[in-house]
Amino acid sequence: MRNRTLADLDRVVALGGGHGLGRVMSALSPLGSRLTGIVTTTDNGGSTGRIRRSEGGIAWGDMRNCLNQLIAEPSVASAMFEYRFAGNGELAGHNLGNLMLKSLDHLSVRPLEAINLIRNLLKVDAFLIPMSEQPVDLVAVDAEGHLVYGETEIDQMSQRPQELRLSPVVSATREAVEAIAEADLILIGPGSFYTSLMPVLLVPELAQALRRSPATMVFIGNLGKELSPAAAQLTVADKLEIMEKAIGKRVIDALVVGPVSDTSLLSDRVVVQEPLEANDIRYRHDRQLLRNALEHAIQAMN
C-alpha cells in the first residue's frame, strides 16, 4: 500500500451490520462501485423479525439500513423505501423497504438480485452483499451452558457468551467471498459487537477468505458505550482477540478509534486515535472525520 490513499484503492470491502456499516459506506460513498459492503443477516427484531416470523426468509433490516444511508438524491422511490407505517393496524411499525425486499424474495429473485434491483432504483453505486442468502439465526451459549437464541436476546445477556454460533450453519454468498479475495482494504466495524460484527466472521467461507486475504485490515471502534451489557464489558483488545479467534489468524493491521478508547494493550498494531464524533449524534461517526482517520491509517501502513 506504498504511499496510497483511499482514492487509489481498487476495491474496499466493509463488513458489519445496521447503522455502523451504513455510516462507513456513506462516508466512503465517493468510491462508488469500488466499495462493497458485506451485511449481517441475523436480525430478528422489529419489522424484520415480524416478517421473518410470518414469512421466513433472510433478515433484510441491516441491508435496508445500509441502503437508506447510501441514498444520495432523494426521490419518490427513496421516500417509499424509507417509509414506515404508523398507527396500530396490521402494518403499524413495518418498514416499506423491508416489505419491498421481501416481495422480491417471493418473486423468486435471488436476494442479491433483489438488492441490485433496489440499488438501481435508488441510484446507489456501492455494492451490498448479504453474508448468506439462506435464513440464519445467531445463537449464544451462556455461562451456565444454556443456549440463547436470536440477536435481540443475545444483546440482553449480562455476561460474555462462552460461544457464538450460527444456526443452521449456512454457506456464504459467493460474491461476498470473491469481494474479500479481491479487496485492497477490508474494514470491520463499527457496530454492535456480538450481533452486527461477529455473525459475518462466523460464516466459515468468509472466515477462510479473511484468513487468506493479503488486504490491509482495519477495525473501526465504537464511539459510545454498547447497549448490550455483555459487549459493554469488552475492551478493544478483547474484541480483537475474539474476532481473530473466529477468523483463525491474526489479521487486523490497524485500528481507528475515538479519543476515549483504551488502547493500552495494542502496542503492536497501528492505532489511529482521533476525534470522530458527529455533531448531531455523539456516538455516530462523522463521515468526513472517519474518512480522514482511514486515510491516516492507510498512510501509517505505507
N, C-alpha and C positions, 0 to 999 in steps of 0.2 A: 504493500500500500504506500510505496515511497512517494512522499510529497503529494498525496492525493487529497482531494476534497470530496464532499458528498456529490458535487456536480460531476465528478469524474467517474463515479461508480456506475457500472452497467446494470447491476442487479442488487437491490436492497430488499431484504426479507425481514418482516417484523412478525413476532409471534405473541399471541395473547388473546384477550377477550374484552368485550364490552367497551366501557368508557376509556380505559387505558390505551388499548390498541387503537381505537378510533382517534384518540388525541395524537398519538405518534404518527399515524397515517396522515392526518390532516396537516401536521407540522411538516411532513415531508412530501406533501402532495405536489409541489413543483417538479418532483422527479417523474411524475406522470406514470407511464406504463413500465418504467424501470422499478417501480415499487410494488411489492406483493405483501399482503397480509395473510397469515395463516391463523384461522379463527377457531377458538374453542367452541365445541358444540355439545356441552353437557348441561346447559342451563335448564333448570326445571322450575323456575319461579315465575310469578306474574302472568302476563298474557301468554308468553311462550309455554310455560308449564301447563296452563289450561288447554292450549292447543295440543300439546303432546299427550295429555291425559285423554282427550276426547278423540284425537285423530291419529296419534302415533307420529312417526317421522322424526327427523333430526331437529335439534333446537335452533331456531332462527334468531333469537333475541340479540345475541352478541354480533351476529352478522349485520342485522338491521341497524344496530347502534353504530357500527363502523361506517356503513353506507351513509347514514344520516350525517356523520361528521365530515364526510368527503364531498357532500353536495356543495358545489362552488356557485352555481347560479340557480337561485330559487325559481321554481316553475310550478305549474298546476300539478305536474307529476310528483315533484318533491313535496308539495303540500299534502298531497294524497298519501304519499309513502310515510310521512311523519305523523299523520292524523291519528289521534287516539279518541275512541268513543267515550263520551261522558254519560252521566245519569246512572240508573240502576237496572237497565234492561239486560237482555241476554248478551249484548255486545259491549256493555259497560266495561271499561278498562282495557279492552282489546285494542291493539295497535294495527292499523290497516296495512302497514308494511309487512308485519308478520303474516297476516291473512293473505296478502298478495303472494308472498313467497310460498306459503303453504298450498295455495290454489295451483301454482305452477307445479308443485310436487305431485298434486293429484292428477295433473295432466301428463304424468309420467315423464316429465322433463327431469333430466339429471339435476341434482341440487346445484352443481357447479354451473350448469347451463342456465338454471333459473336465476342465479346470481348475476351471470353475464347479461341476461336479458334486462334485469333491473338496472345494472350498471350503465347499460346503453341508454335506457330510458332516462336515467338521472344524469347522464353525461359525466360519469366518473371514470377517469383514466386508469387509476391504480387497480391492480388485480386483487381480488379477495377470494380465498380458497378455504372451504371448511376443512378442519383437520381430518375428518372422516365423513363419508356420505351415508354412513349407517348409524341408526339411532343408538345412543350410548349414554350411560349414566356414570357419574363419579361415585365411588364407594370408598369409605374410610374404615379403618379398624381402630377403635378407641383403646384407651389404656387398659381396659378390662378385657379386651379381645372381642368386643361386640362390633357388629357391622353397623355403620351409619350410612344410609342411602341418600344420595342426591345432594346437589350443591347447597340448597338452602339449609338443610340440616347440618351439613359439614361446616358451613360458615358460623353455626351457633355453638360448635364444640368449644369447651373451655380449655381443654388440654390438647397438646400436639397429637395428631393421629400417629399411631405406630406405623401405619402403612396407608398408602393411597393406591387405588387401582381402578381400572375402567371395567364396567360390566355392561354387556359382554366385551371380550377383547375384540376390537374392531380393526379393520385394515385402514391404512392412511389413504387419503385421496392421492391418486398417482401424481397429479400436478403439484401437490404440496411437496412430495419427495423430490421431484425434479427442480422445484424452485429453490429448495435448500441446497441441492447439489450444484446449482449454477450461481449461487449467491456470492457476492464480494464481501457483503456486510450483513450480519444477522443481529437483530435486536430482540431482546426478550424483556417484556415489561413495558411500562408499569402495569399494575393491576392487582386484584385480589390474589394473593399468592397461591393458596391451595386450590381455588376454584376457577381462576382465569388463566394462570400461567402453567400450573402443573399438568392439567389434562393433556395439553399438546405434547408434553415431554413423555407422557405415559403411553403414547401410541408407538408400538415397537419400531415400525419402519421410520418414523420421524426421529426417534432417539438414535437409531442407527445412522440416518442421514446426517444428523448433527455431529455424531462421533467422527464421521468420515470427512466432514466439510473442512476445507482449508481456509474458509472465510474468517475474517475478524469477527468476534462475537462480543457484543456489548450488552450488559444488563443495566436497565434503567430502573432506579429505585422509586418507590412511592414517596410522596411528599407528606401526606397525612398519616395518621395512625390508622391501621387496618380496623375495619368494623368487626372482623372475625376475632374473638378473644384469643383463639389458639395462634392465629397468624400474627397478631399484635405482639406476641411474646418473642418473635423471631428477630435476630439481628440480621444485618445484611450478610455477614459471614455464614450464619445458619442457612440462609436462603440459597447461597451459592453451593453449600455442601449438599443440600437436599436436591437441588436441580442437577448438579453434576453426578450425583449418585444415580439419579434416574437416567441420565444420558449415558453414563458408564465411562466417562472420561472427563478430565479437566479441560474445559473448552473456552471458558469465559476469560477474555483478554483484558477487558476494561469495564469500568463501572461509571455511570453518570448518576450522581446523587445530589440531593439538596444539602444546604449548609448544616442542618442539624443531624444528619445521618452519622451513626457511629462507624467510622472507617478504621478503627484501631487494629483490627486483625486482618487487614487487607494489604499489607505492605508489599506483597509480591505481585500486585496487579496494578495496571494503570487506573488511577482514580481521578475522575474529573468531578470536583465538588464545588458547585457554584449556585447562586440563586436561580431557581427555575419556576417560581410560583406565578400563576396568572393573577392579574389584579382583581378580577371579579370573584373567582373561587380559589381560595388559598391552596387547597390540596390538589388542584388541577395544574398541569404543566402549561406554562406559557409557550405557545408554538415557536416563537422566534428564539426565546432563551433556550429551549430544548434543541432547536436546530443548531444554534451556536455551540452548545455543550457537546453535541455529537461531532461537530467539526473539530473541536478541541481534542476529543477522544481519538479521532482518526489521525490527527496531526501528531499526537503523542505516541501513536503506534508506529509512525514513519521511521 
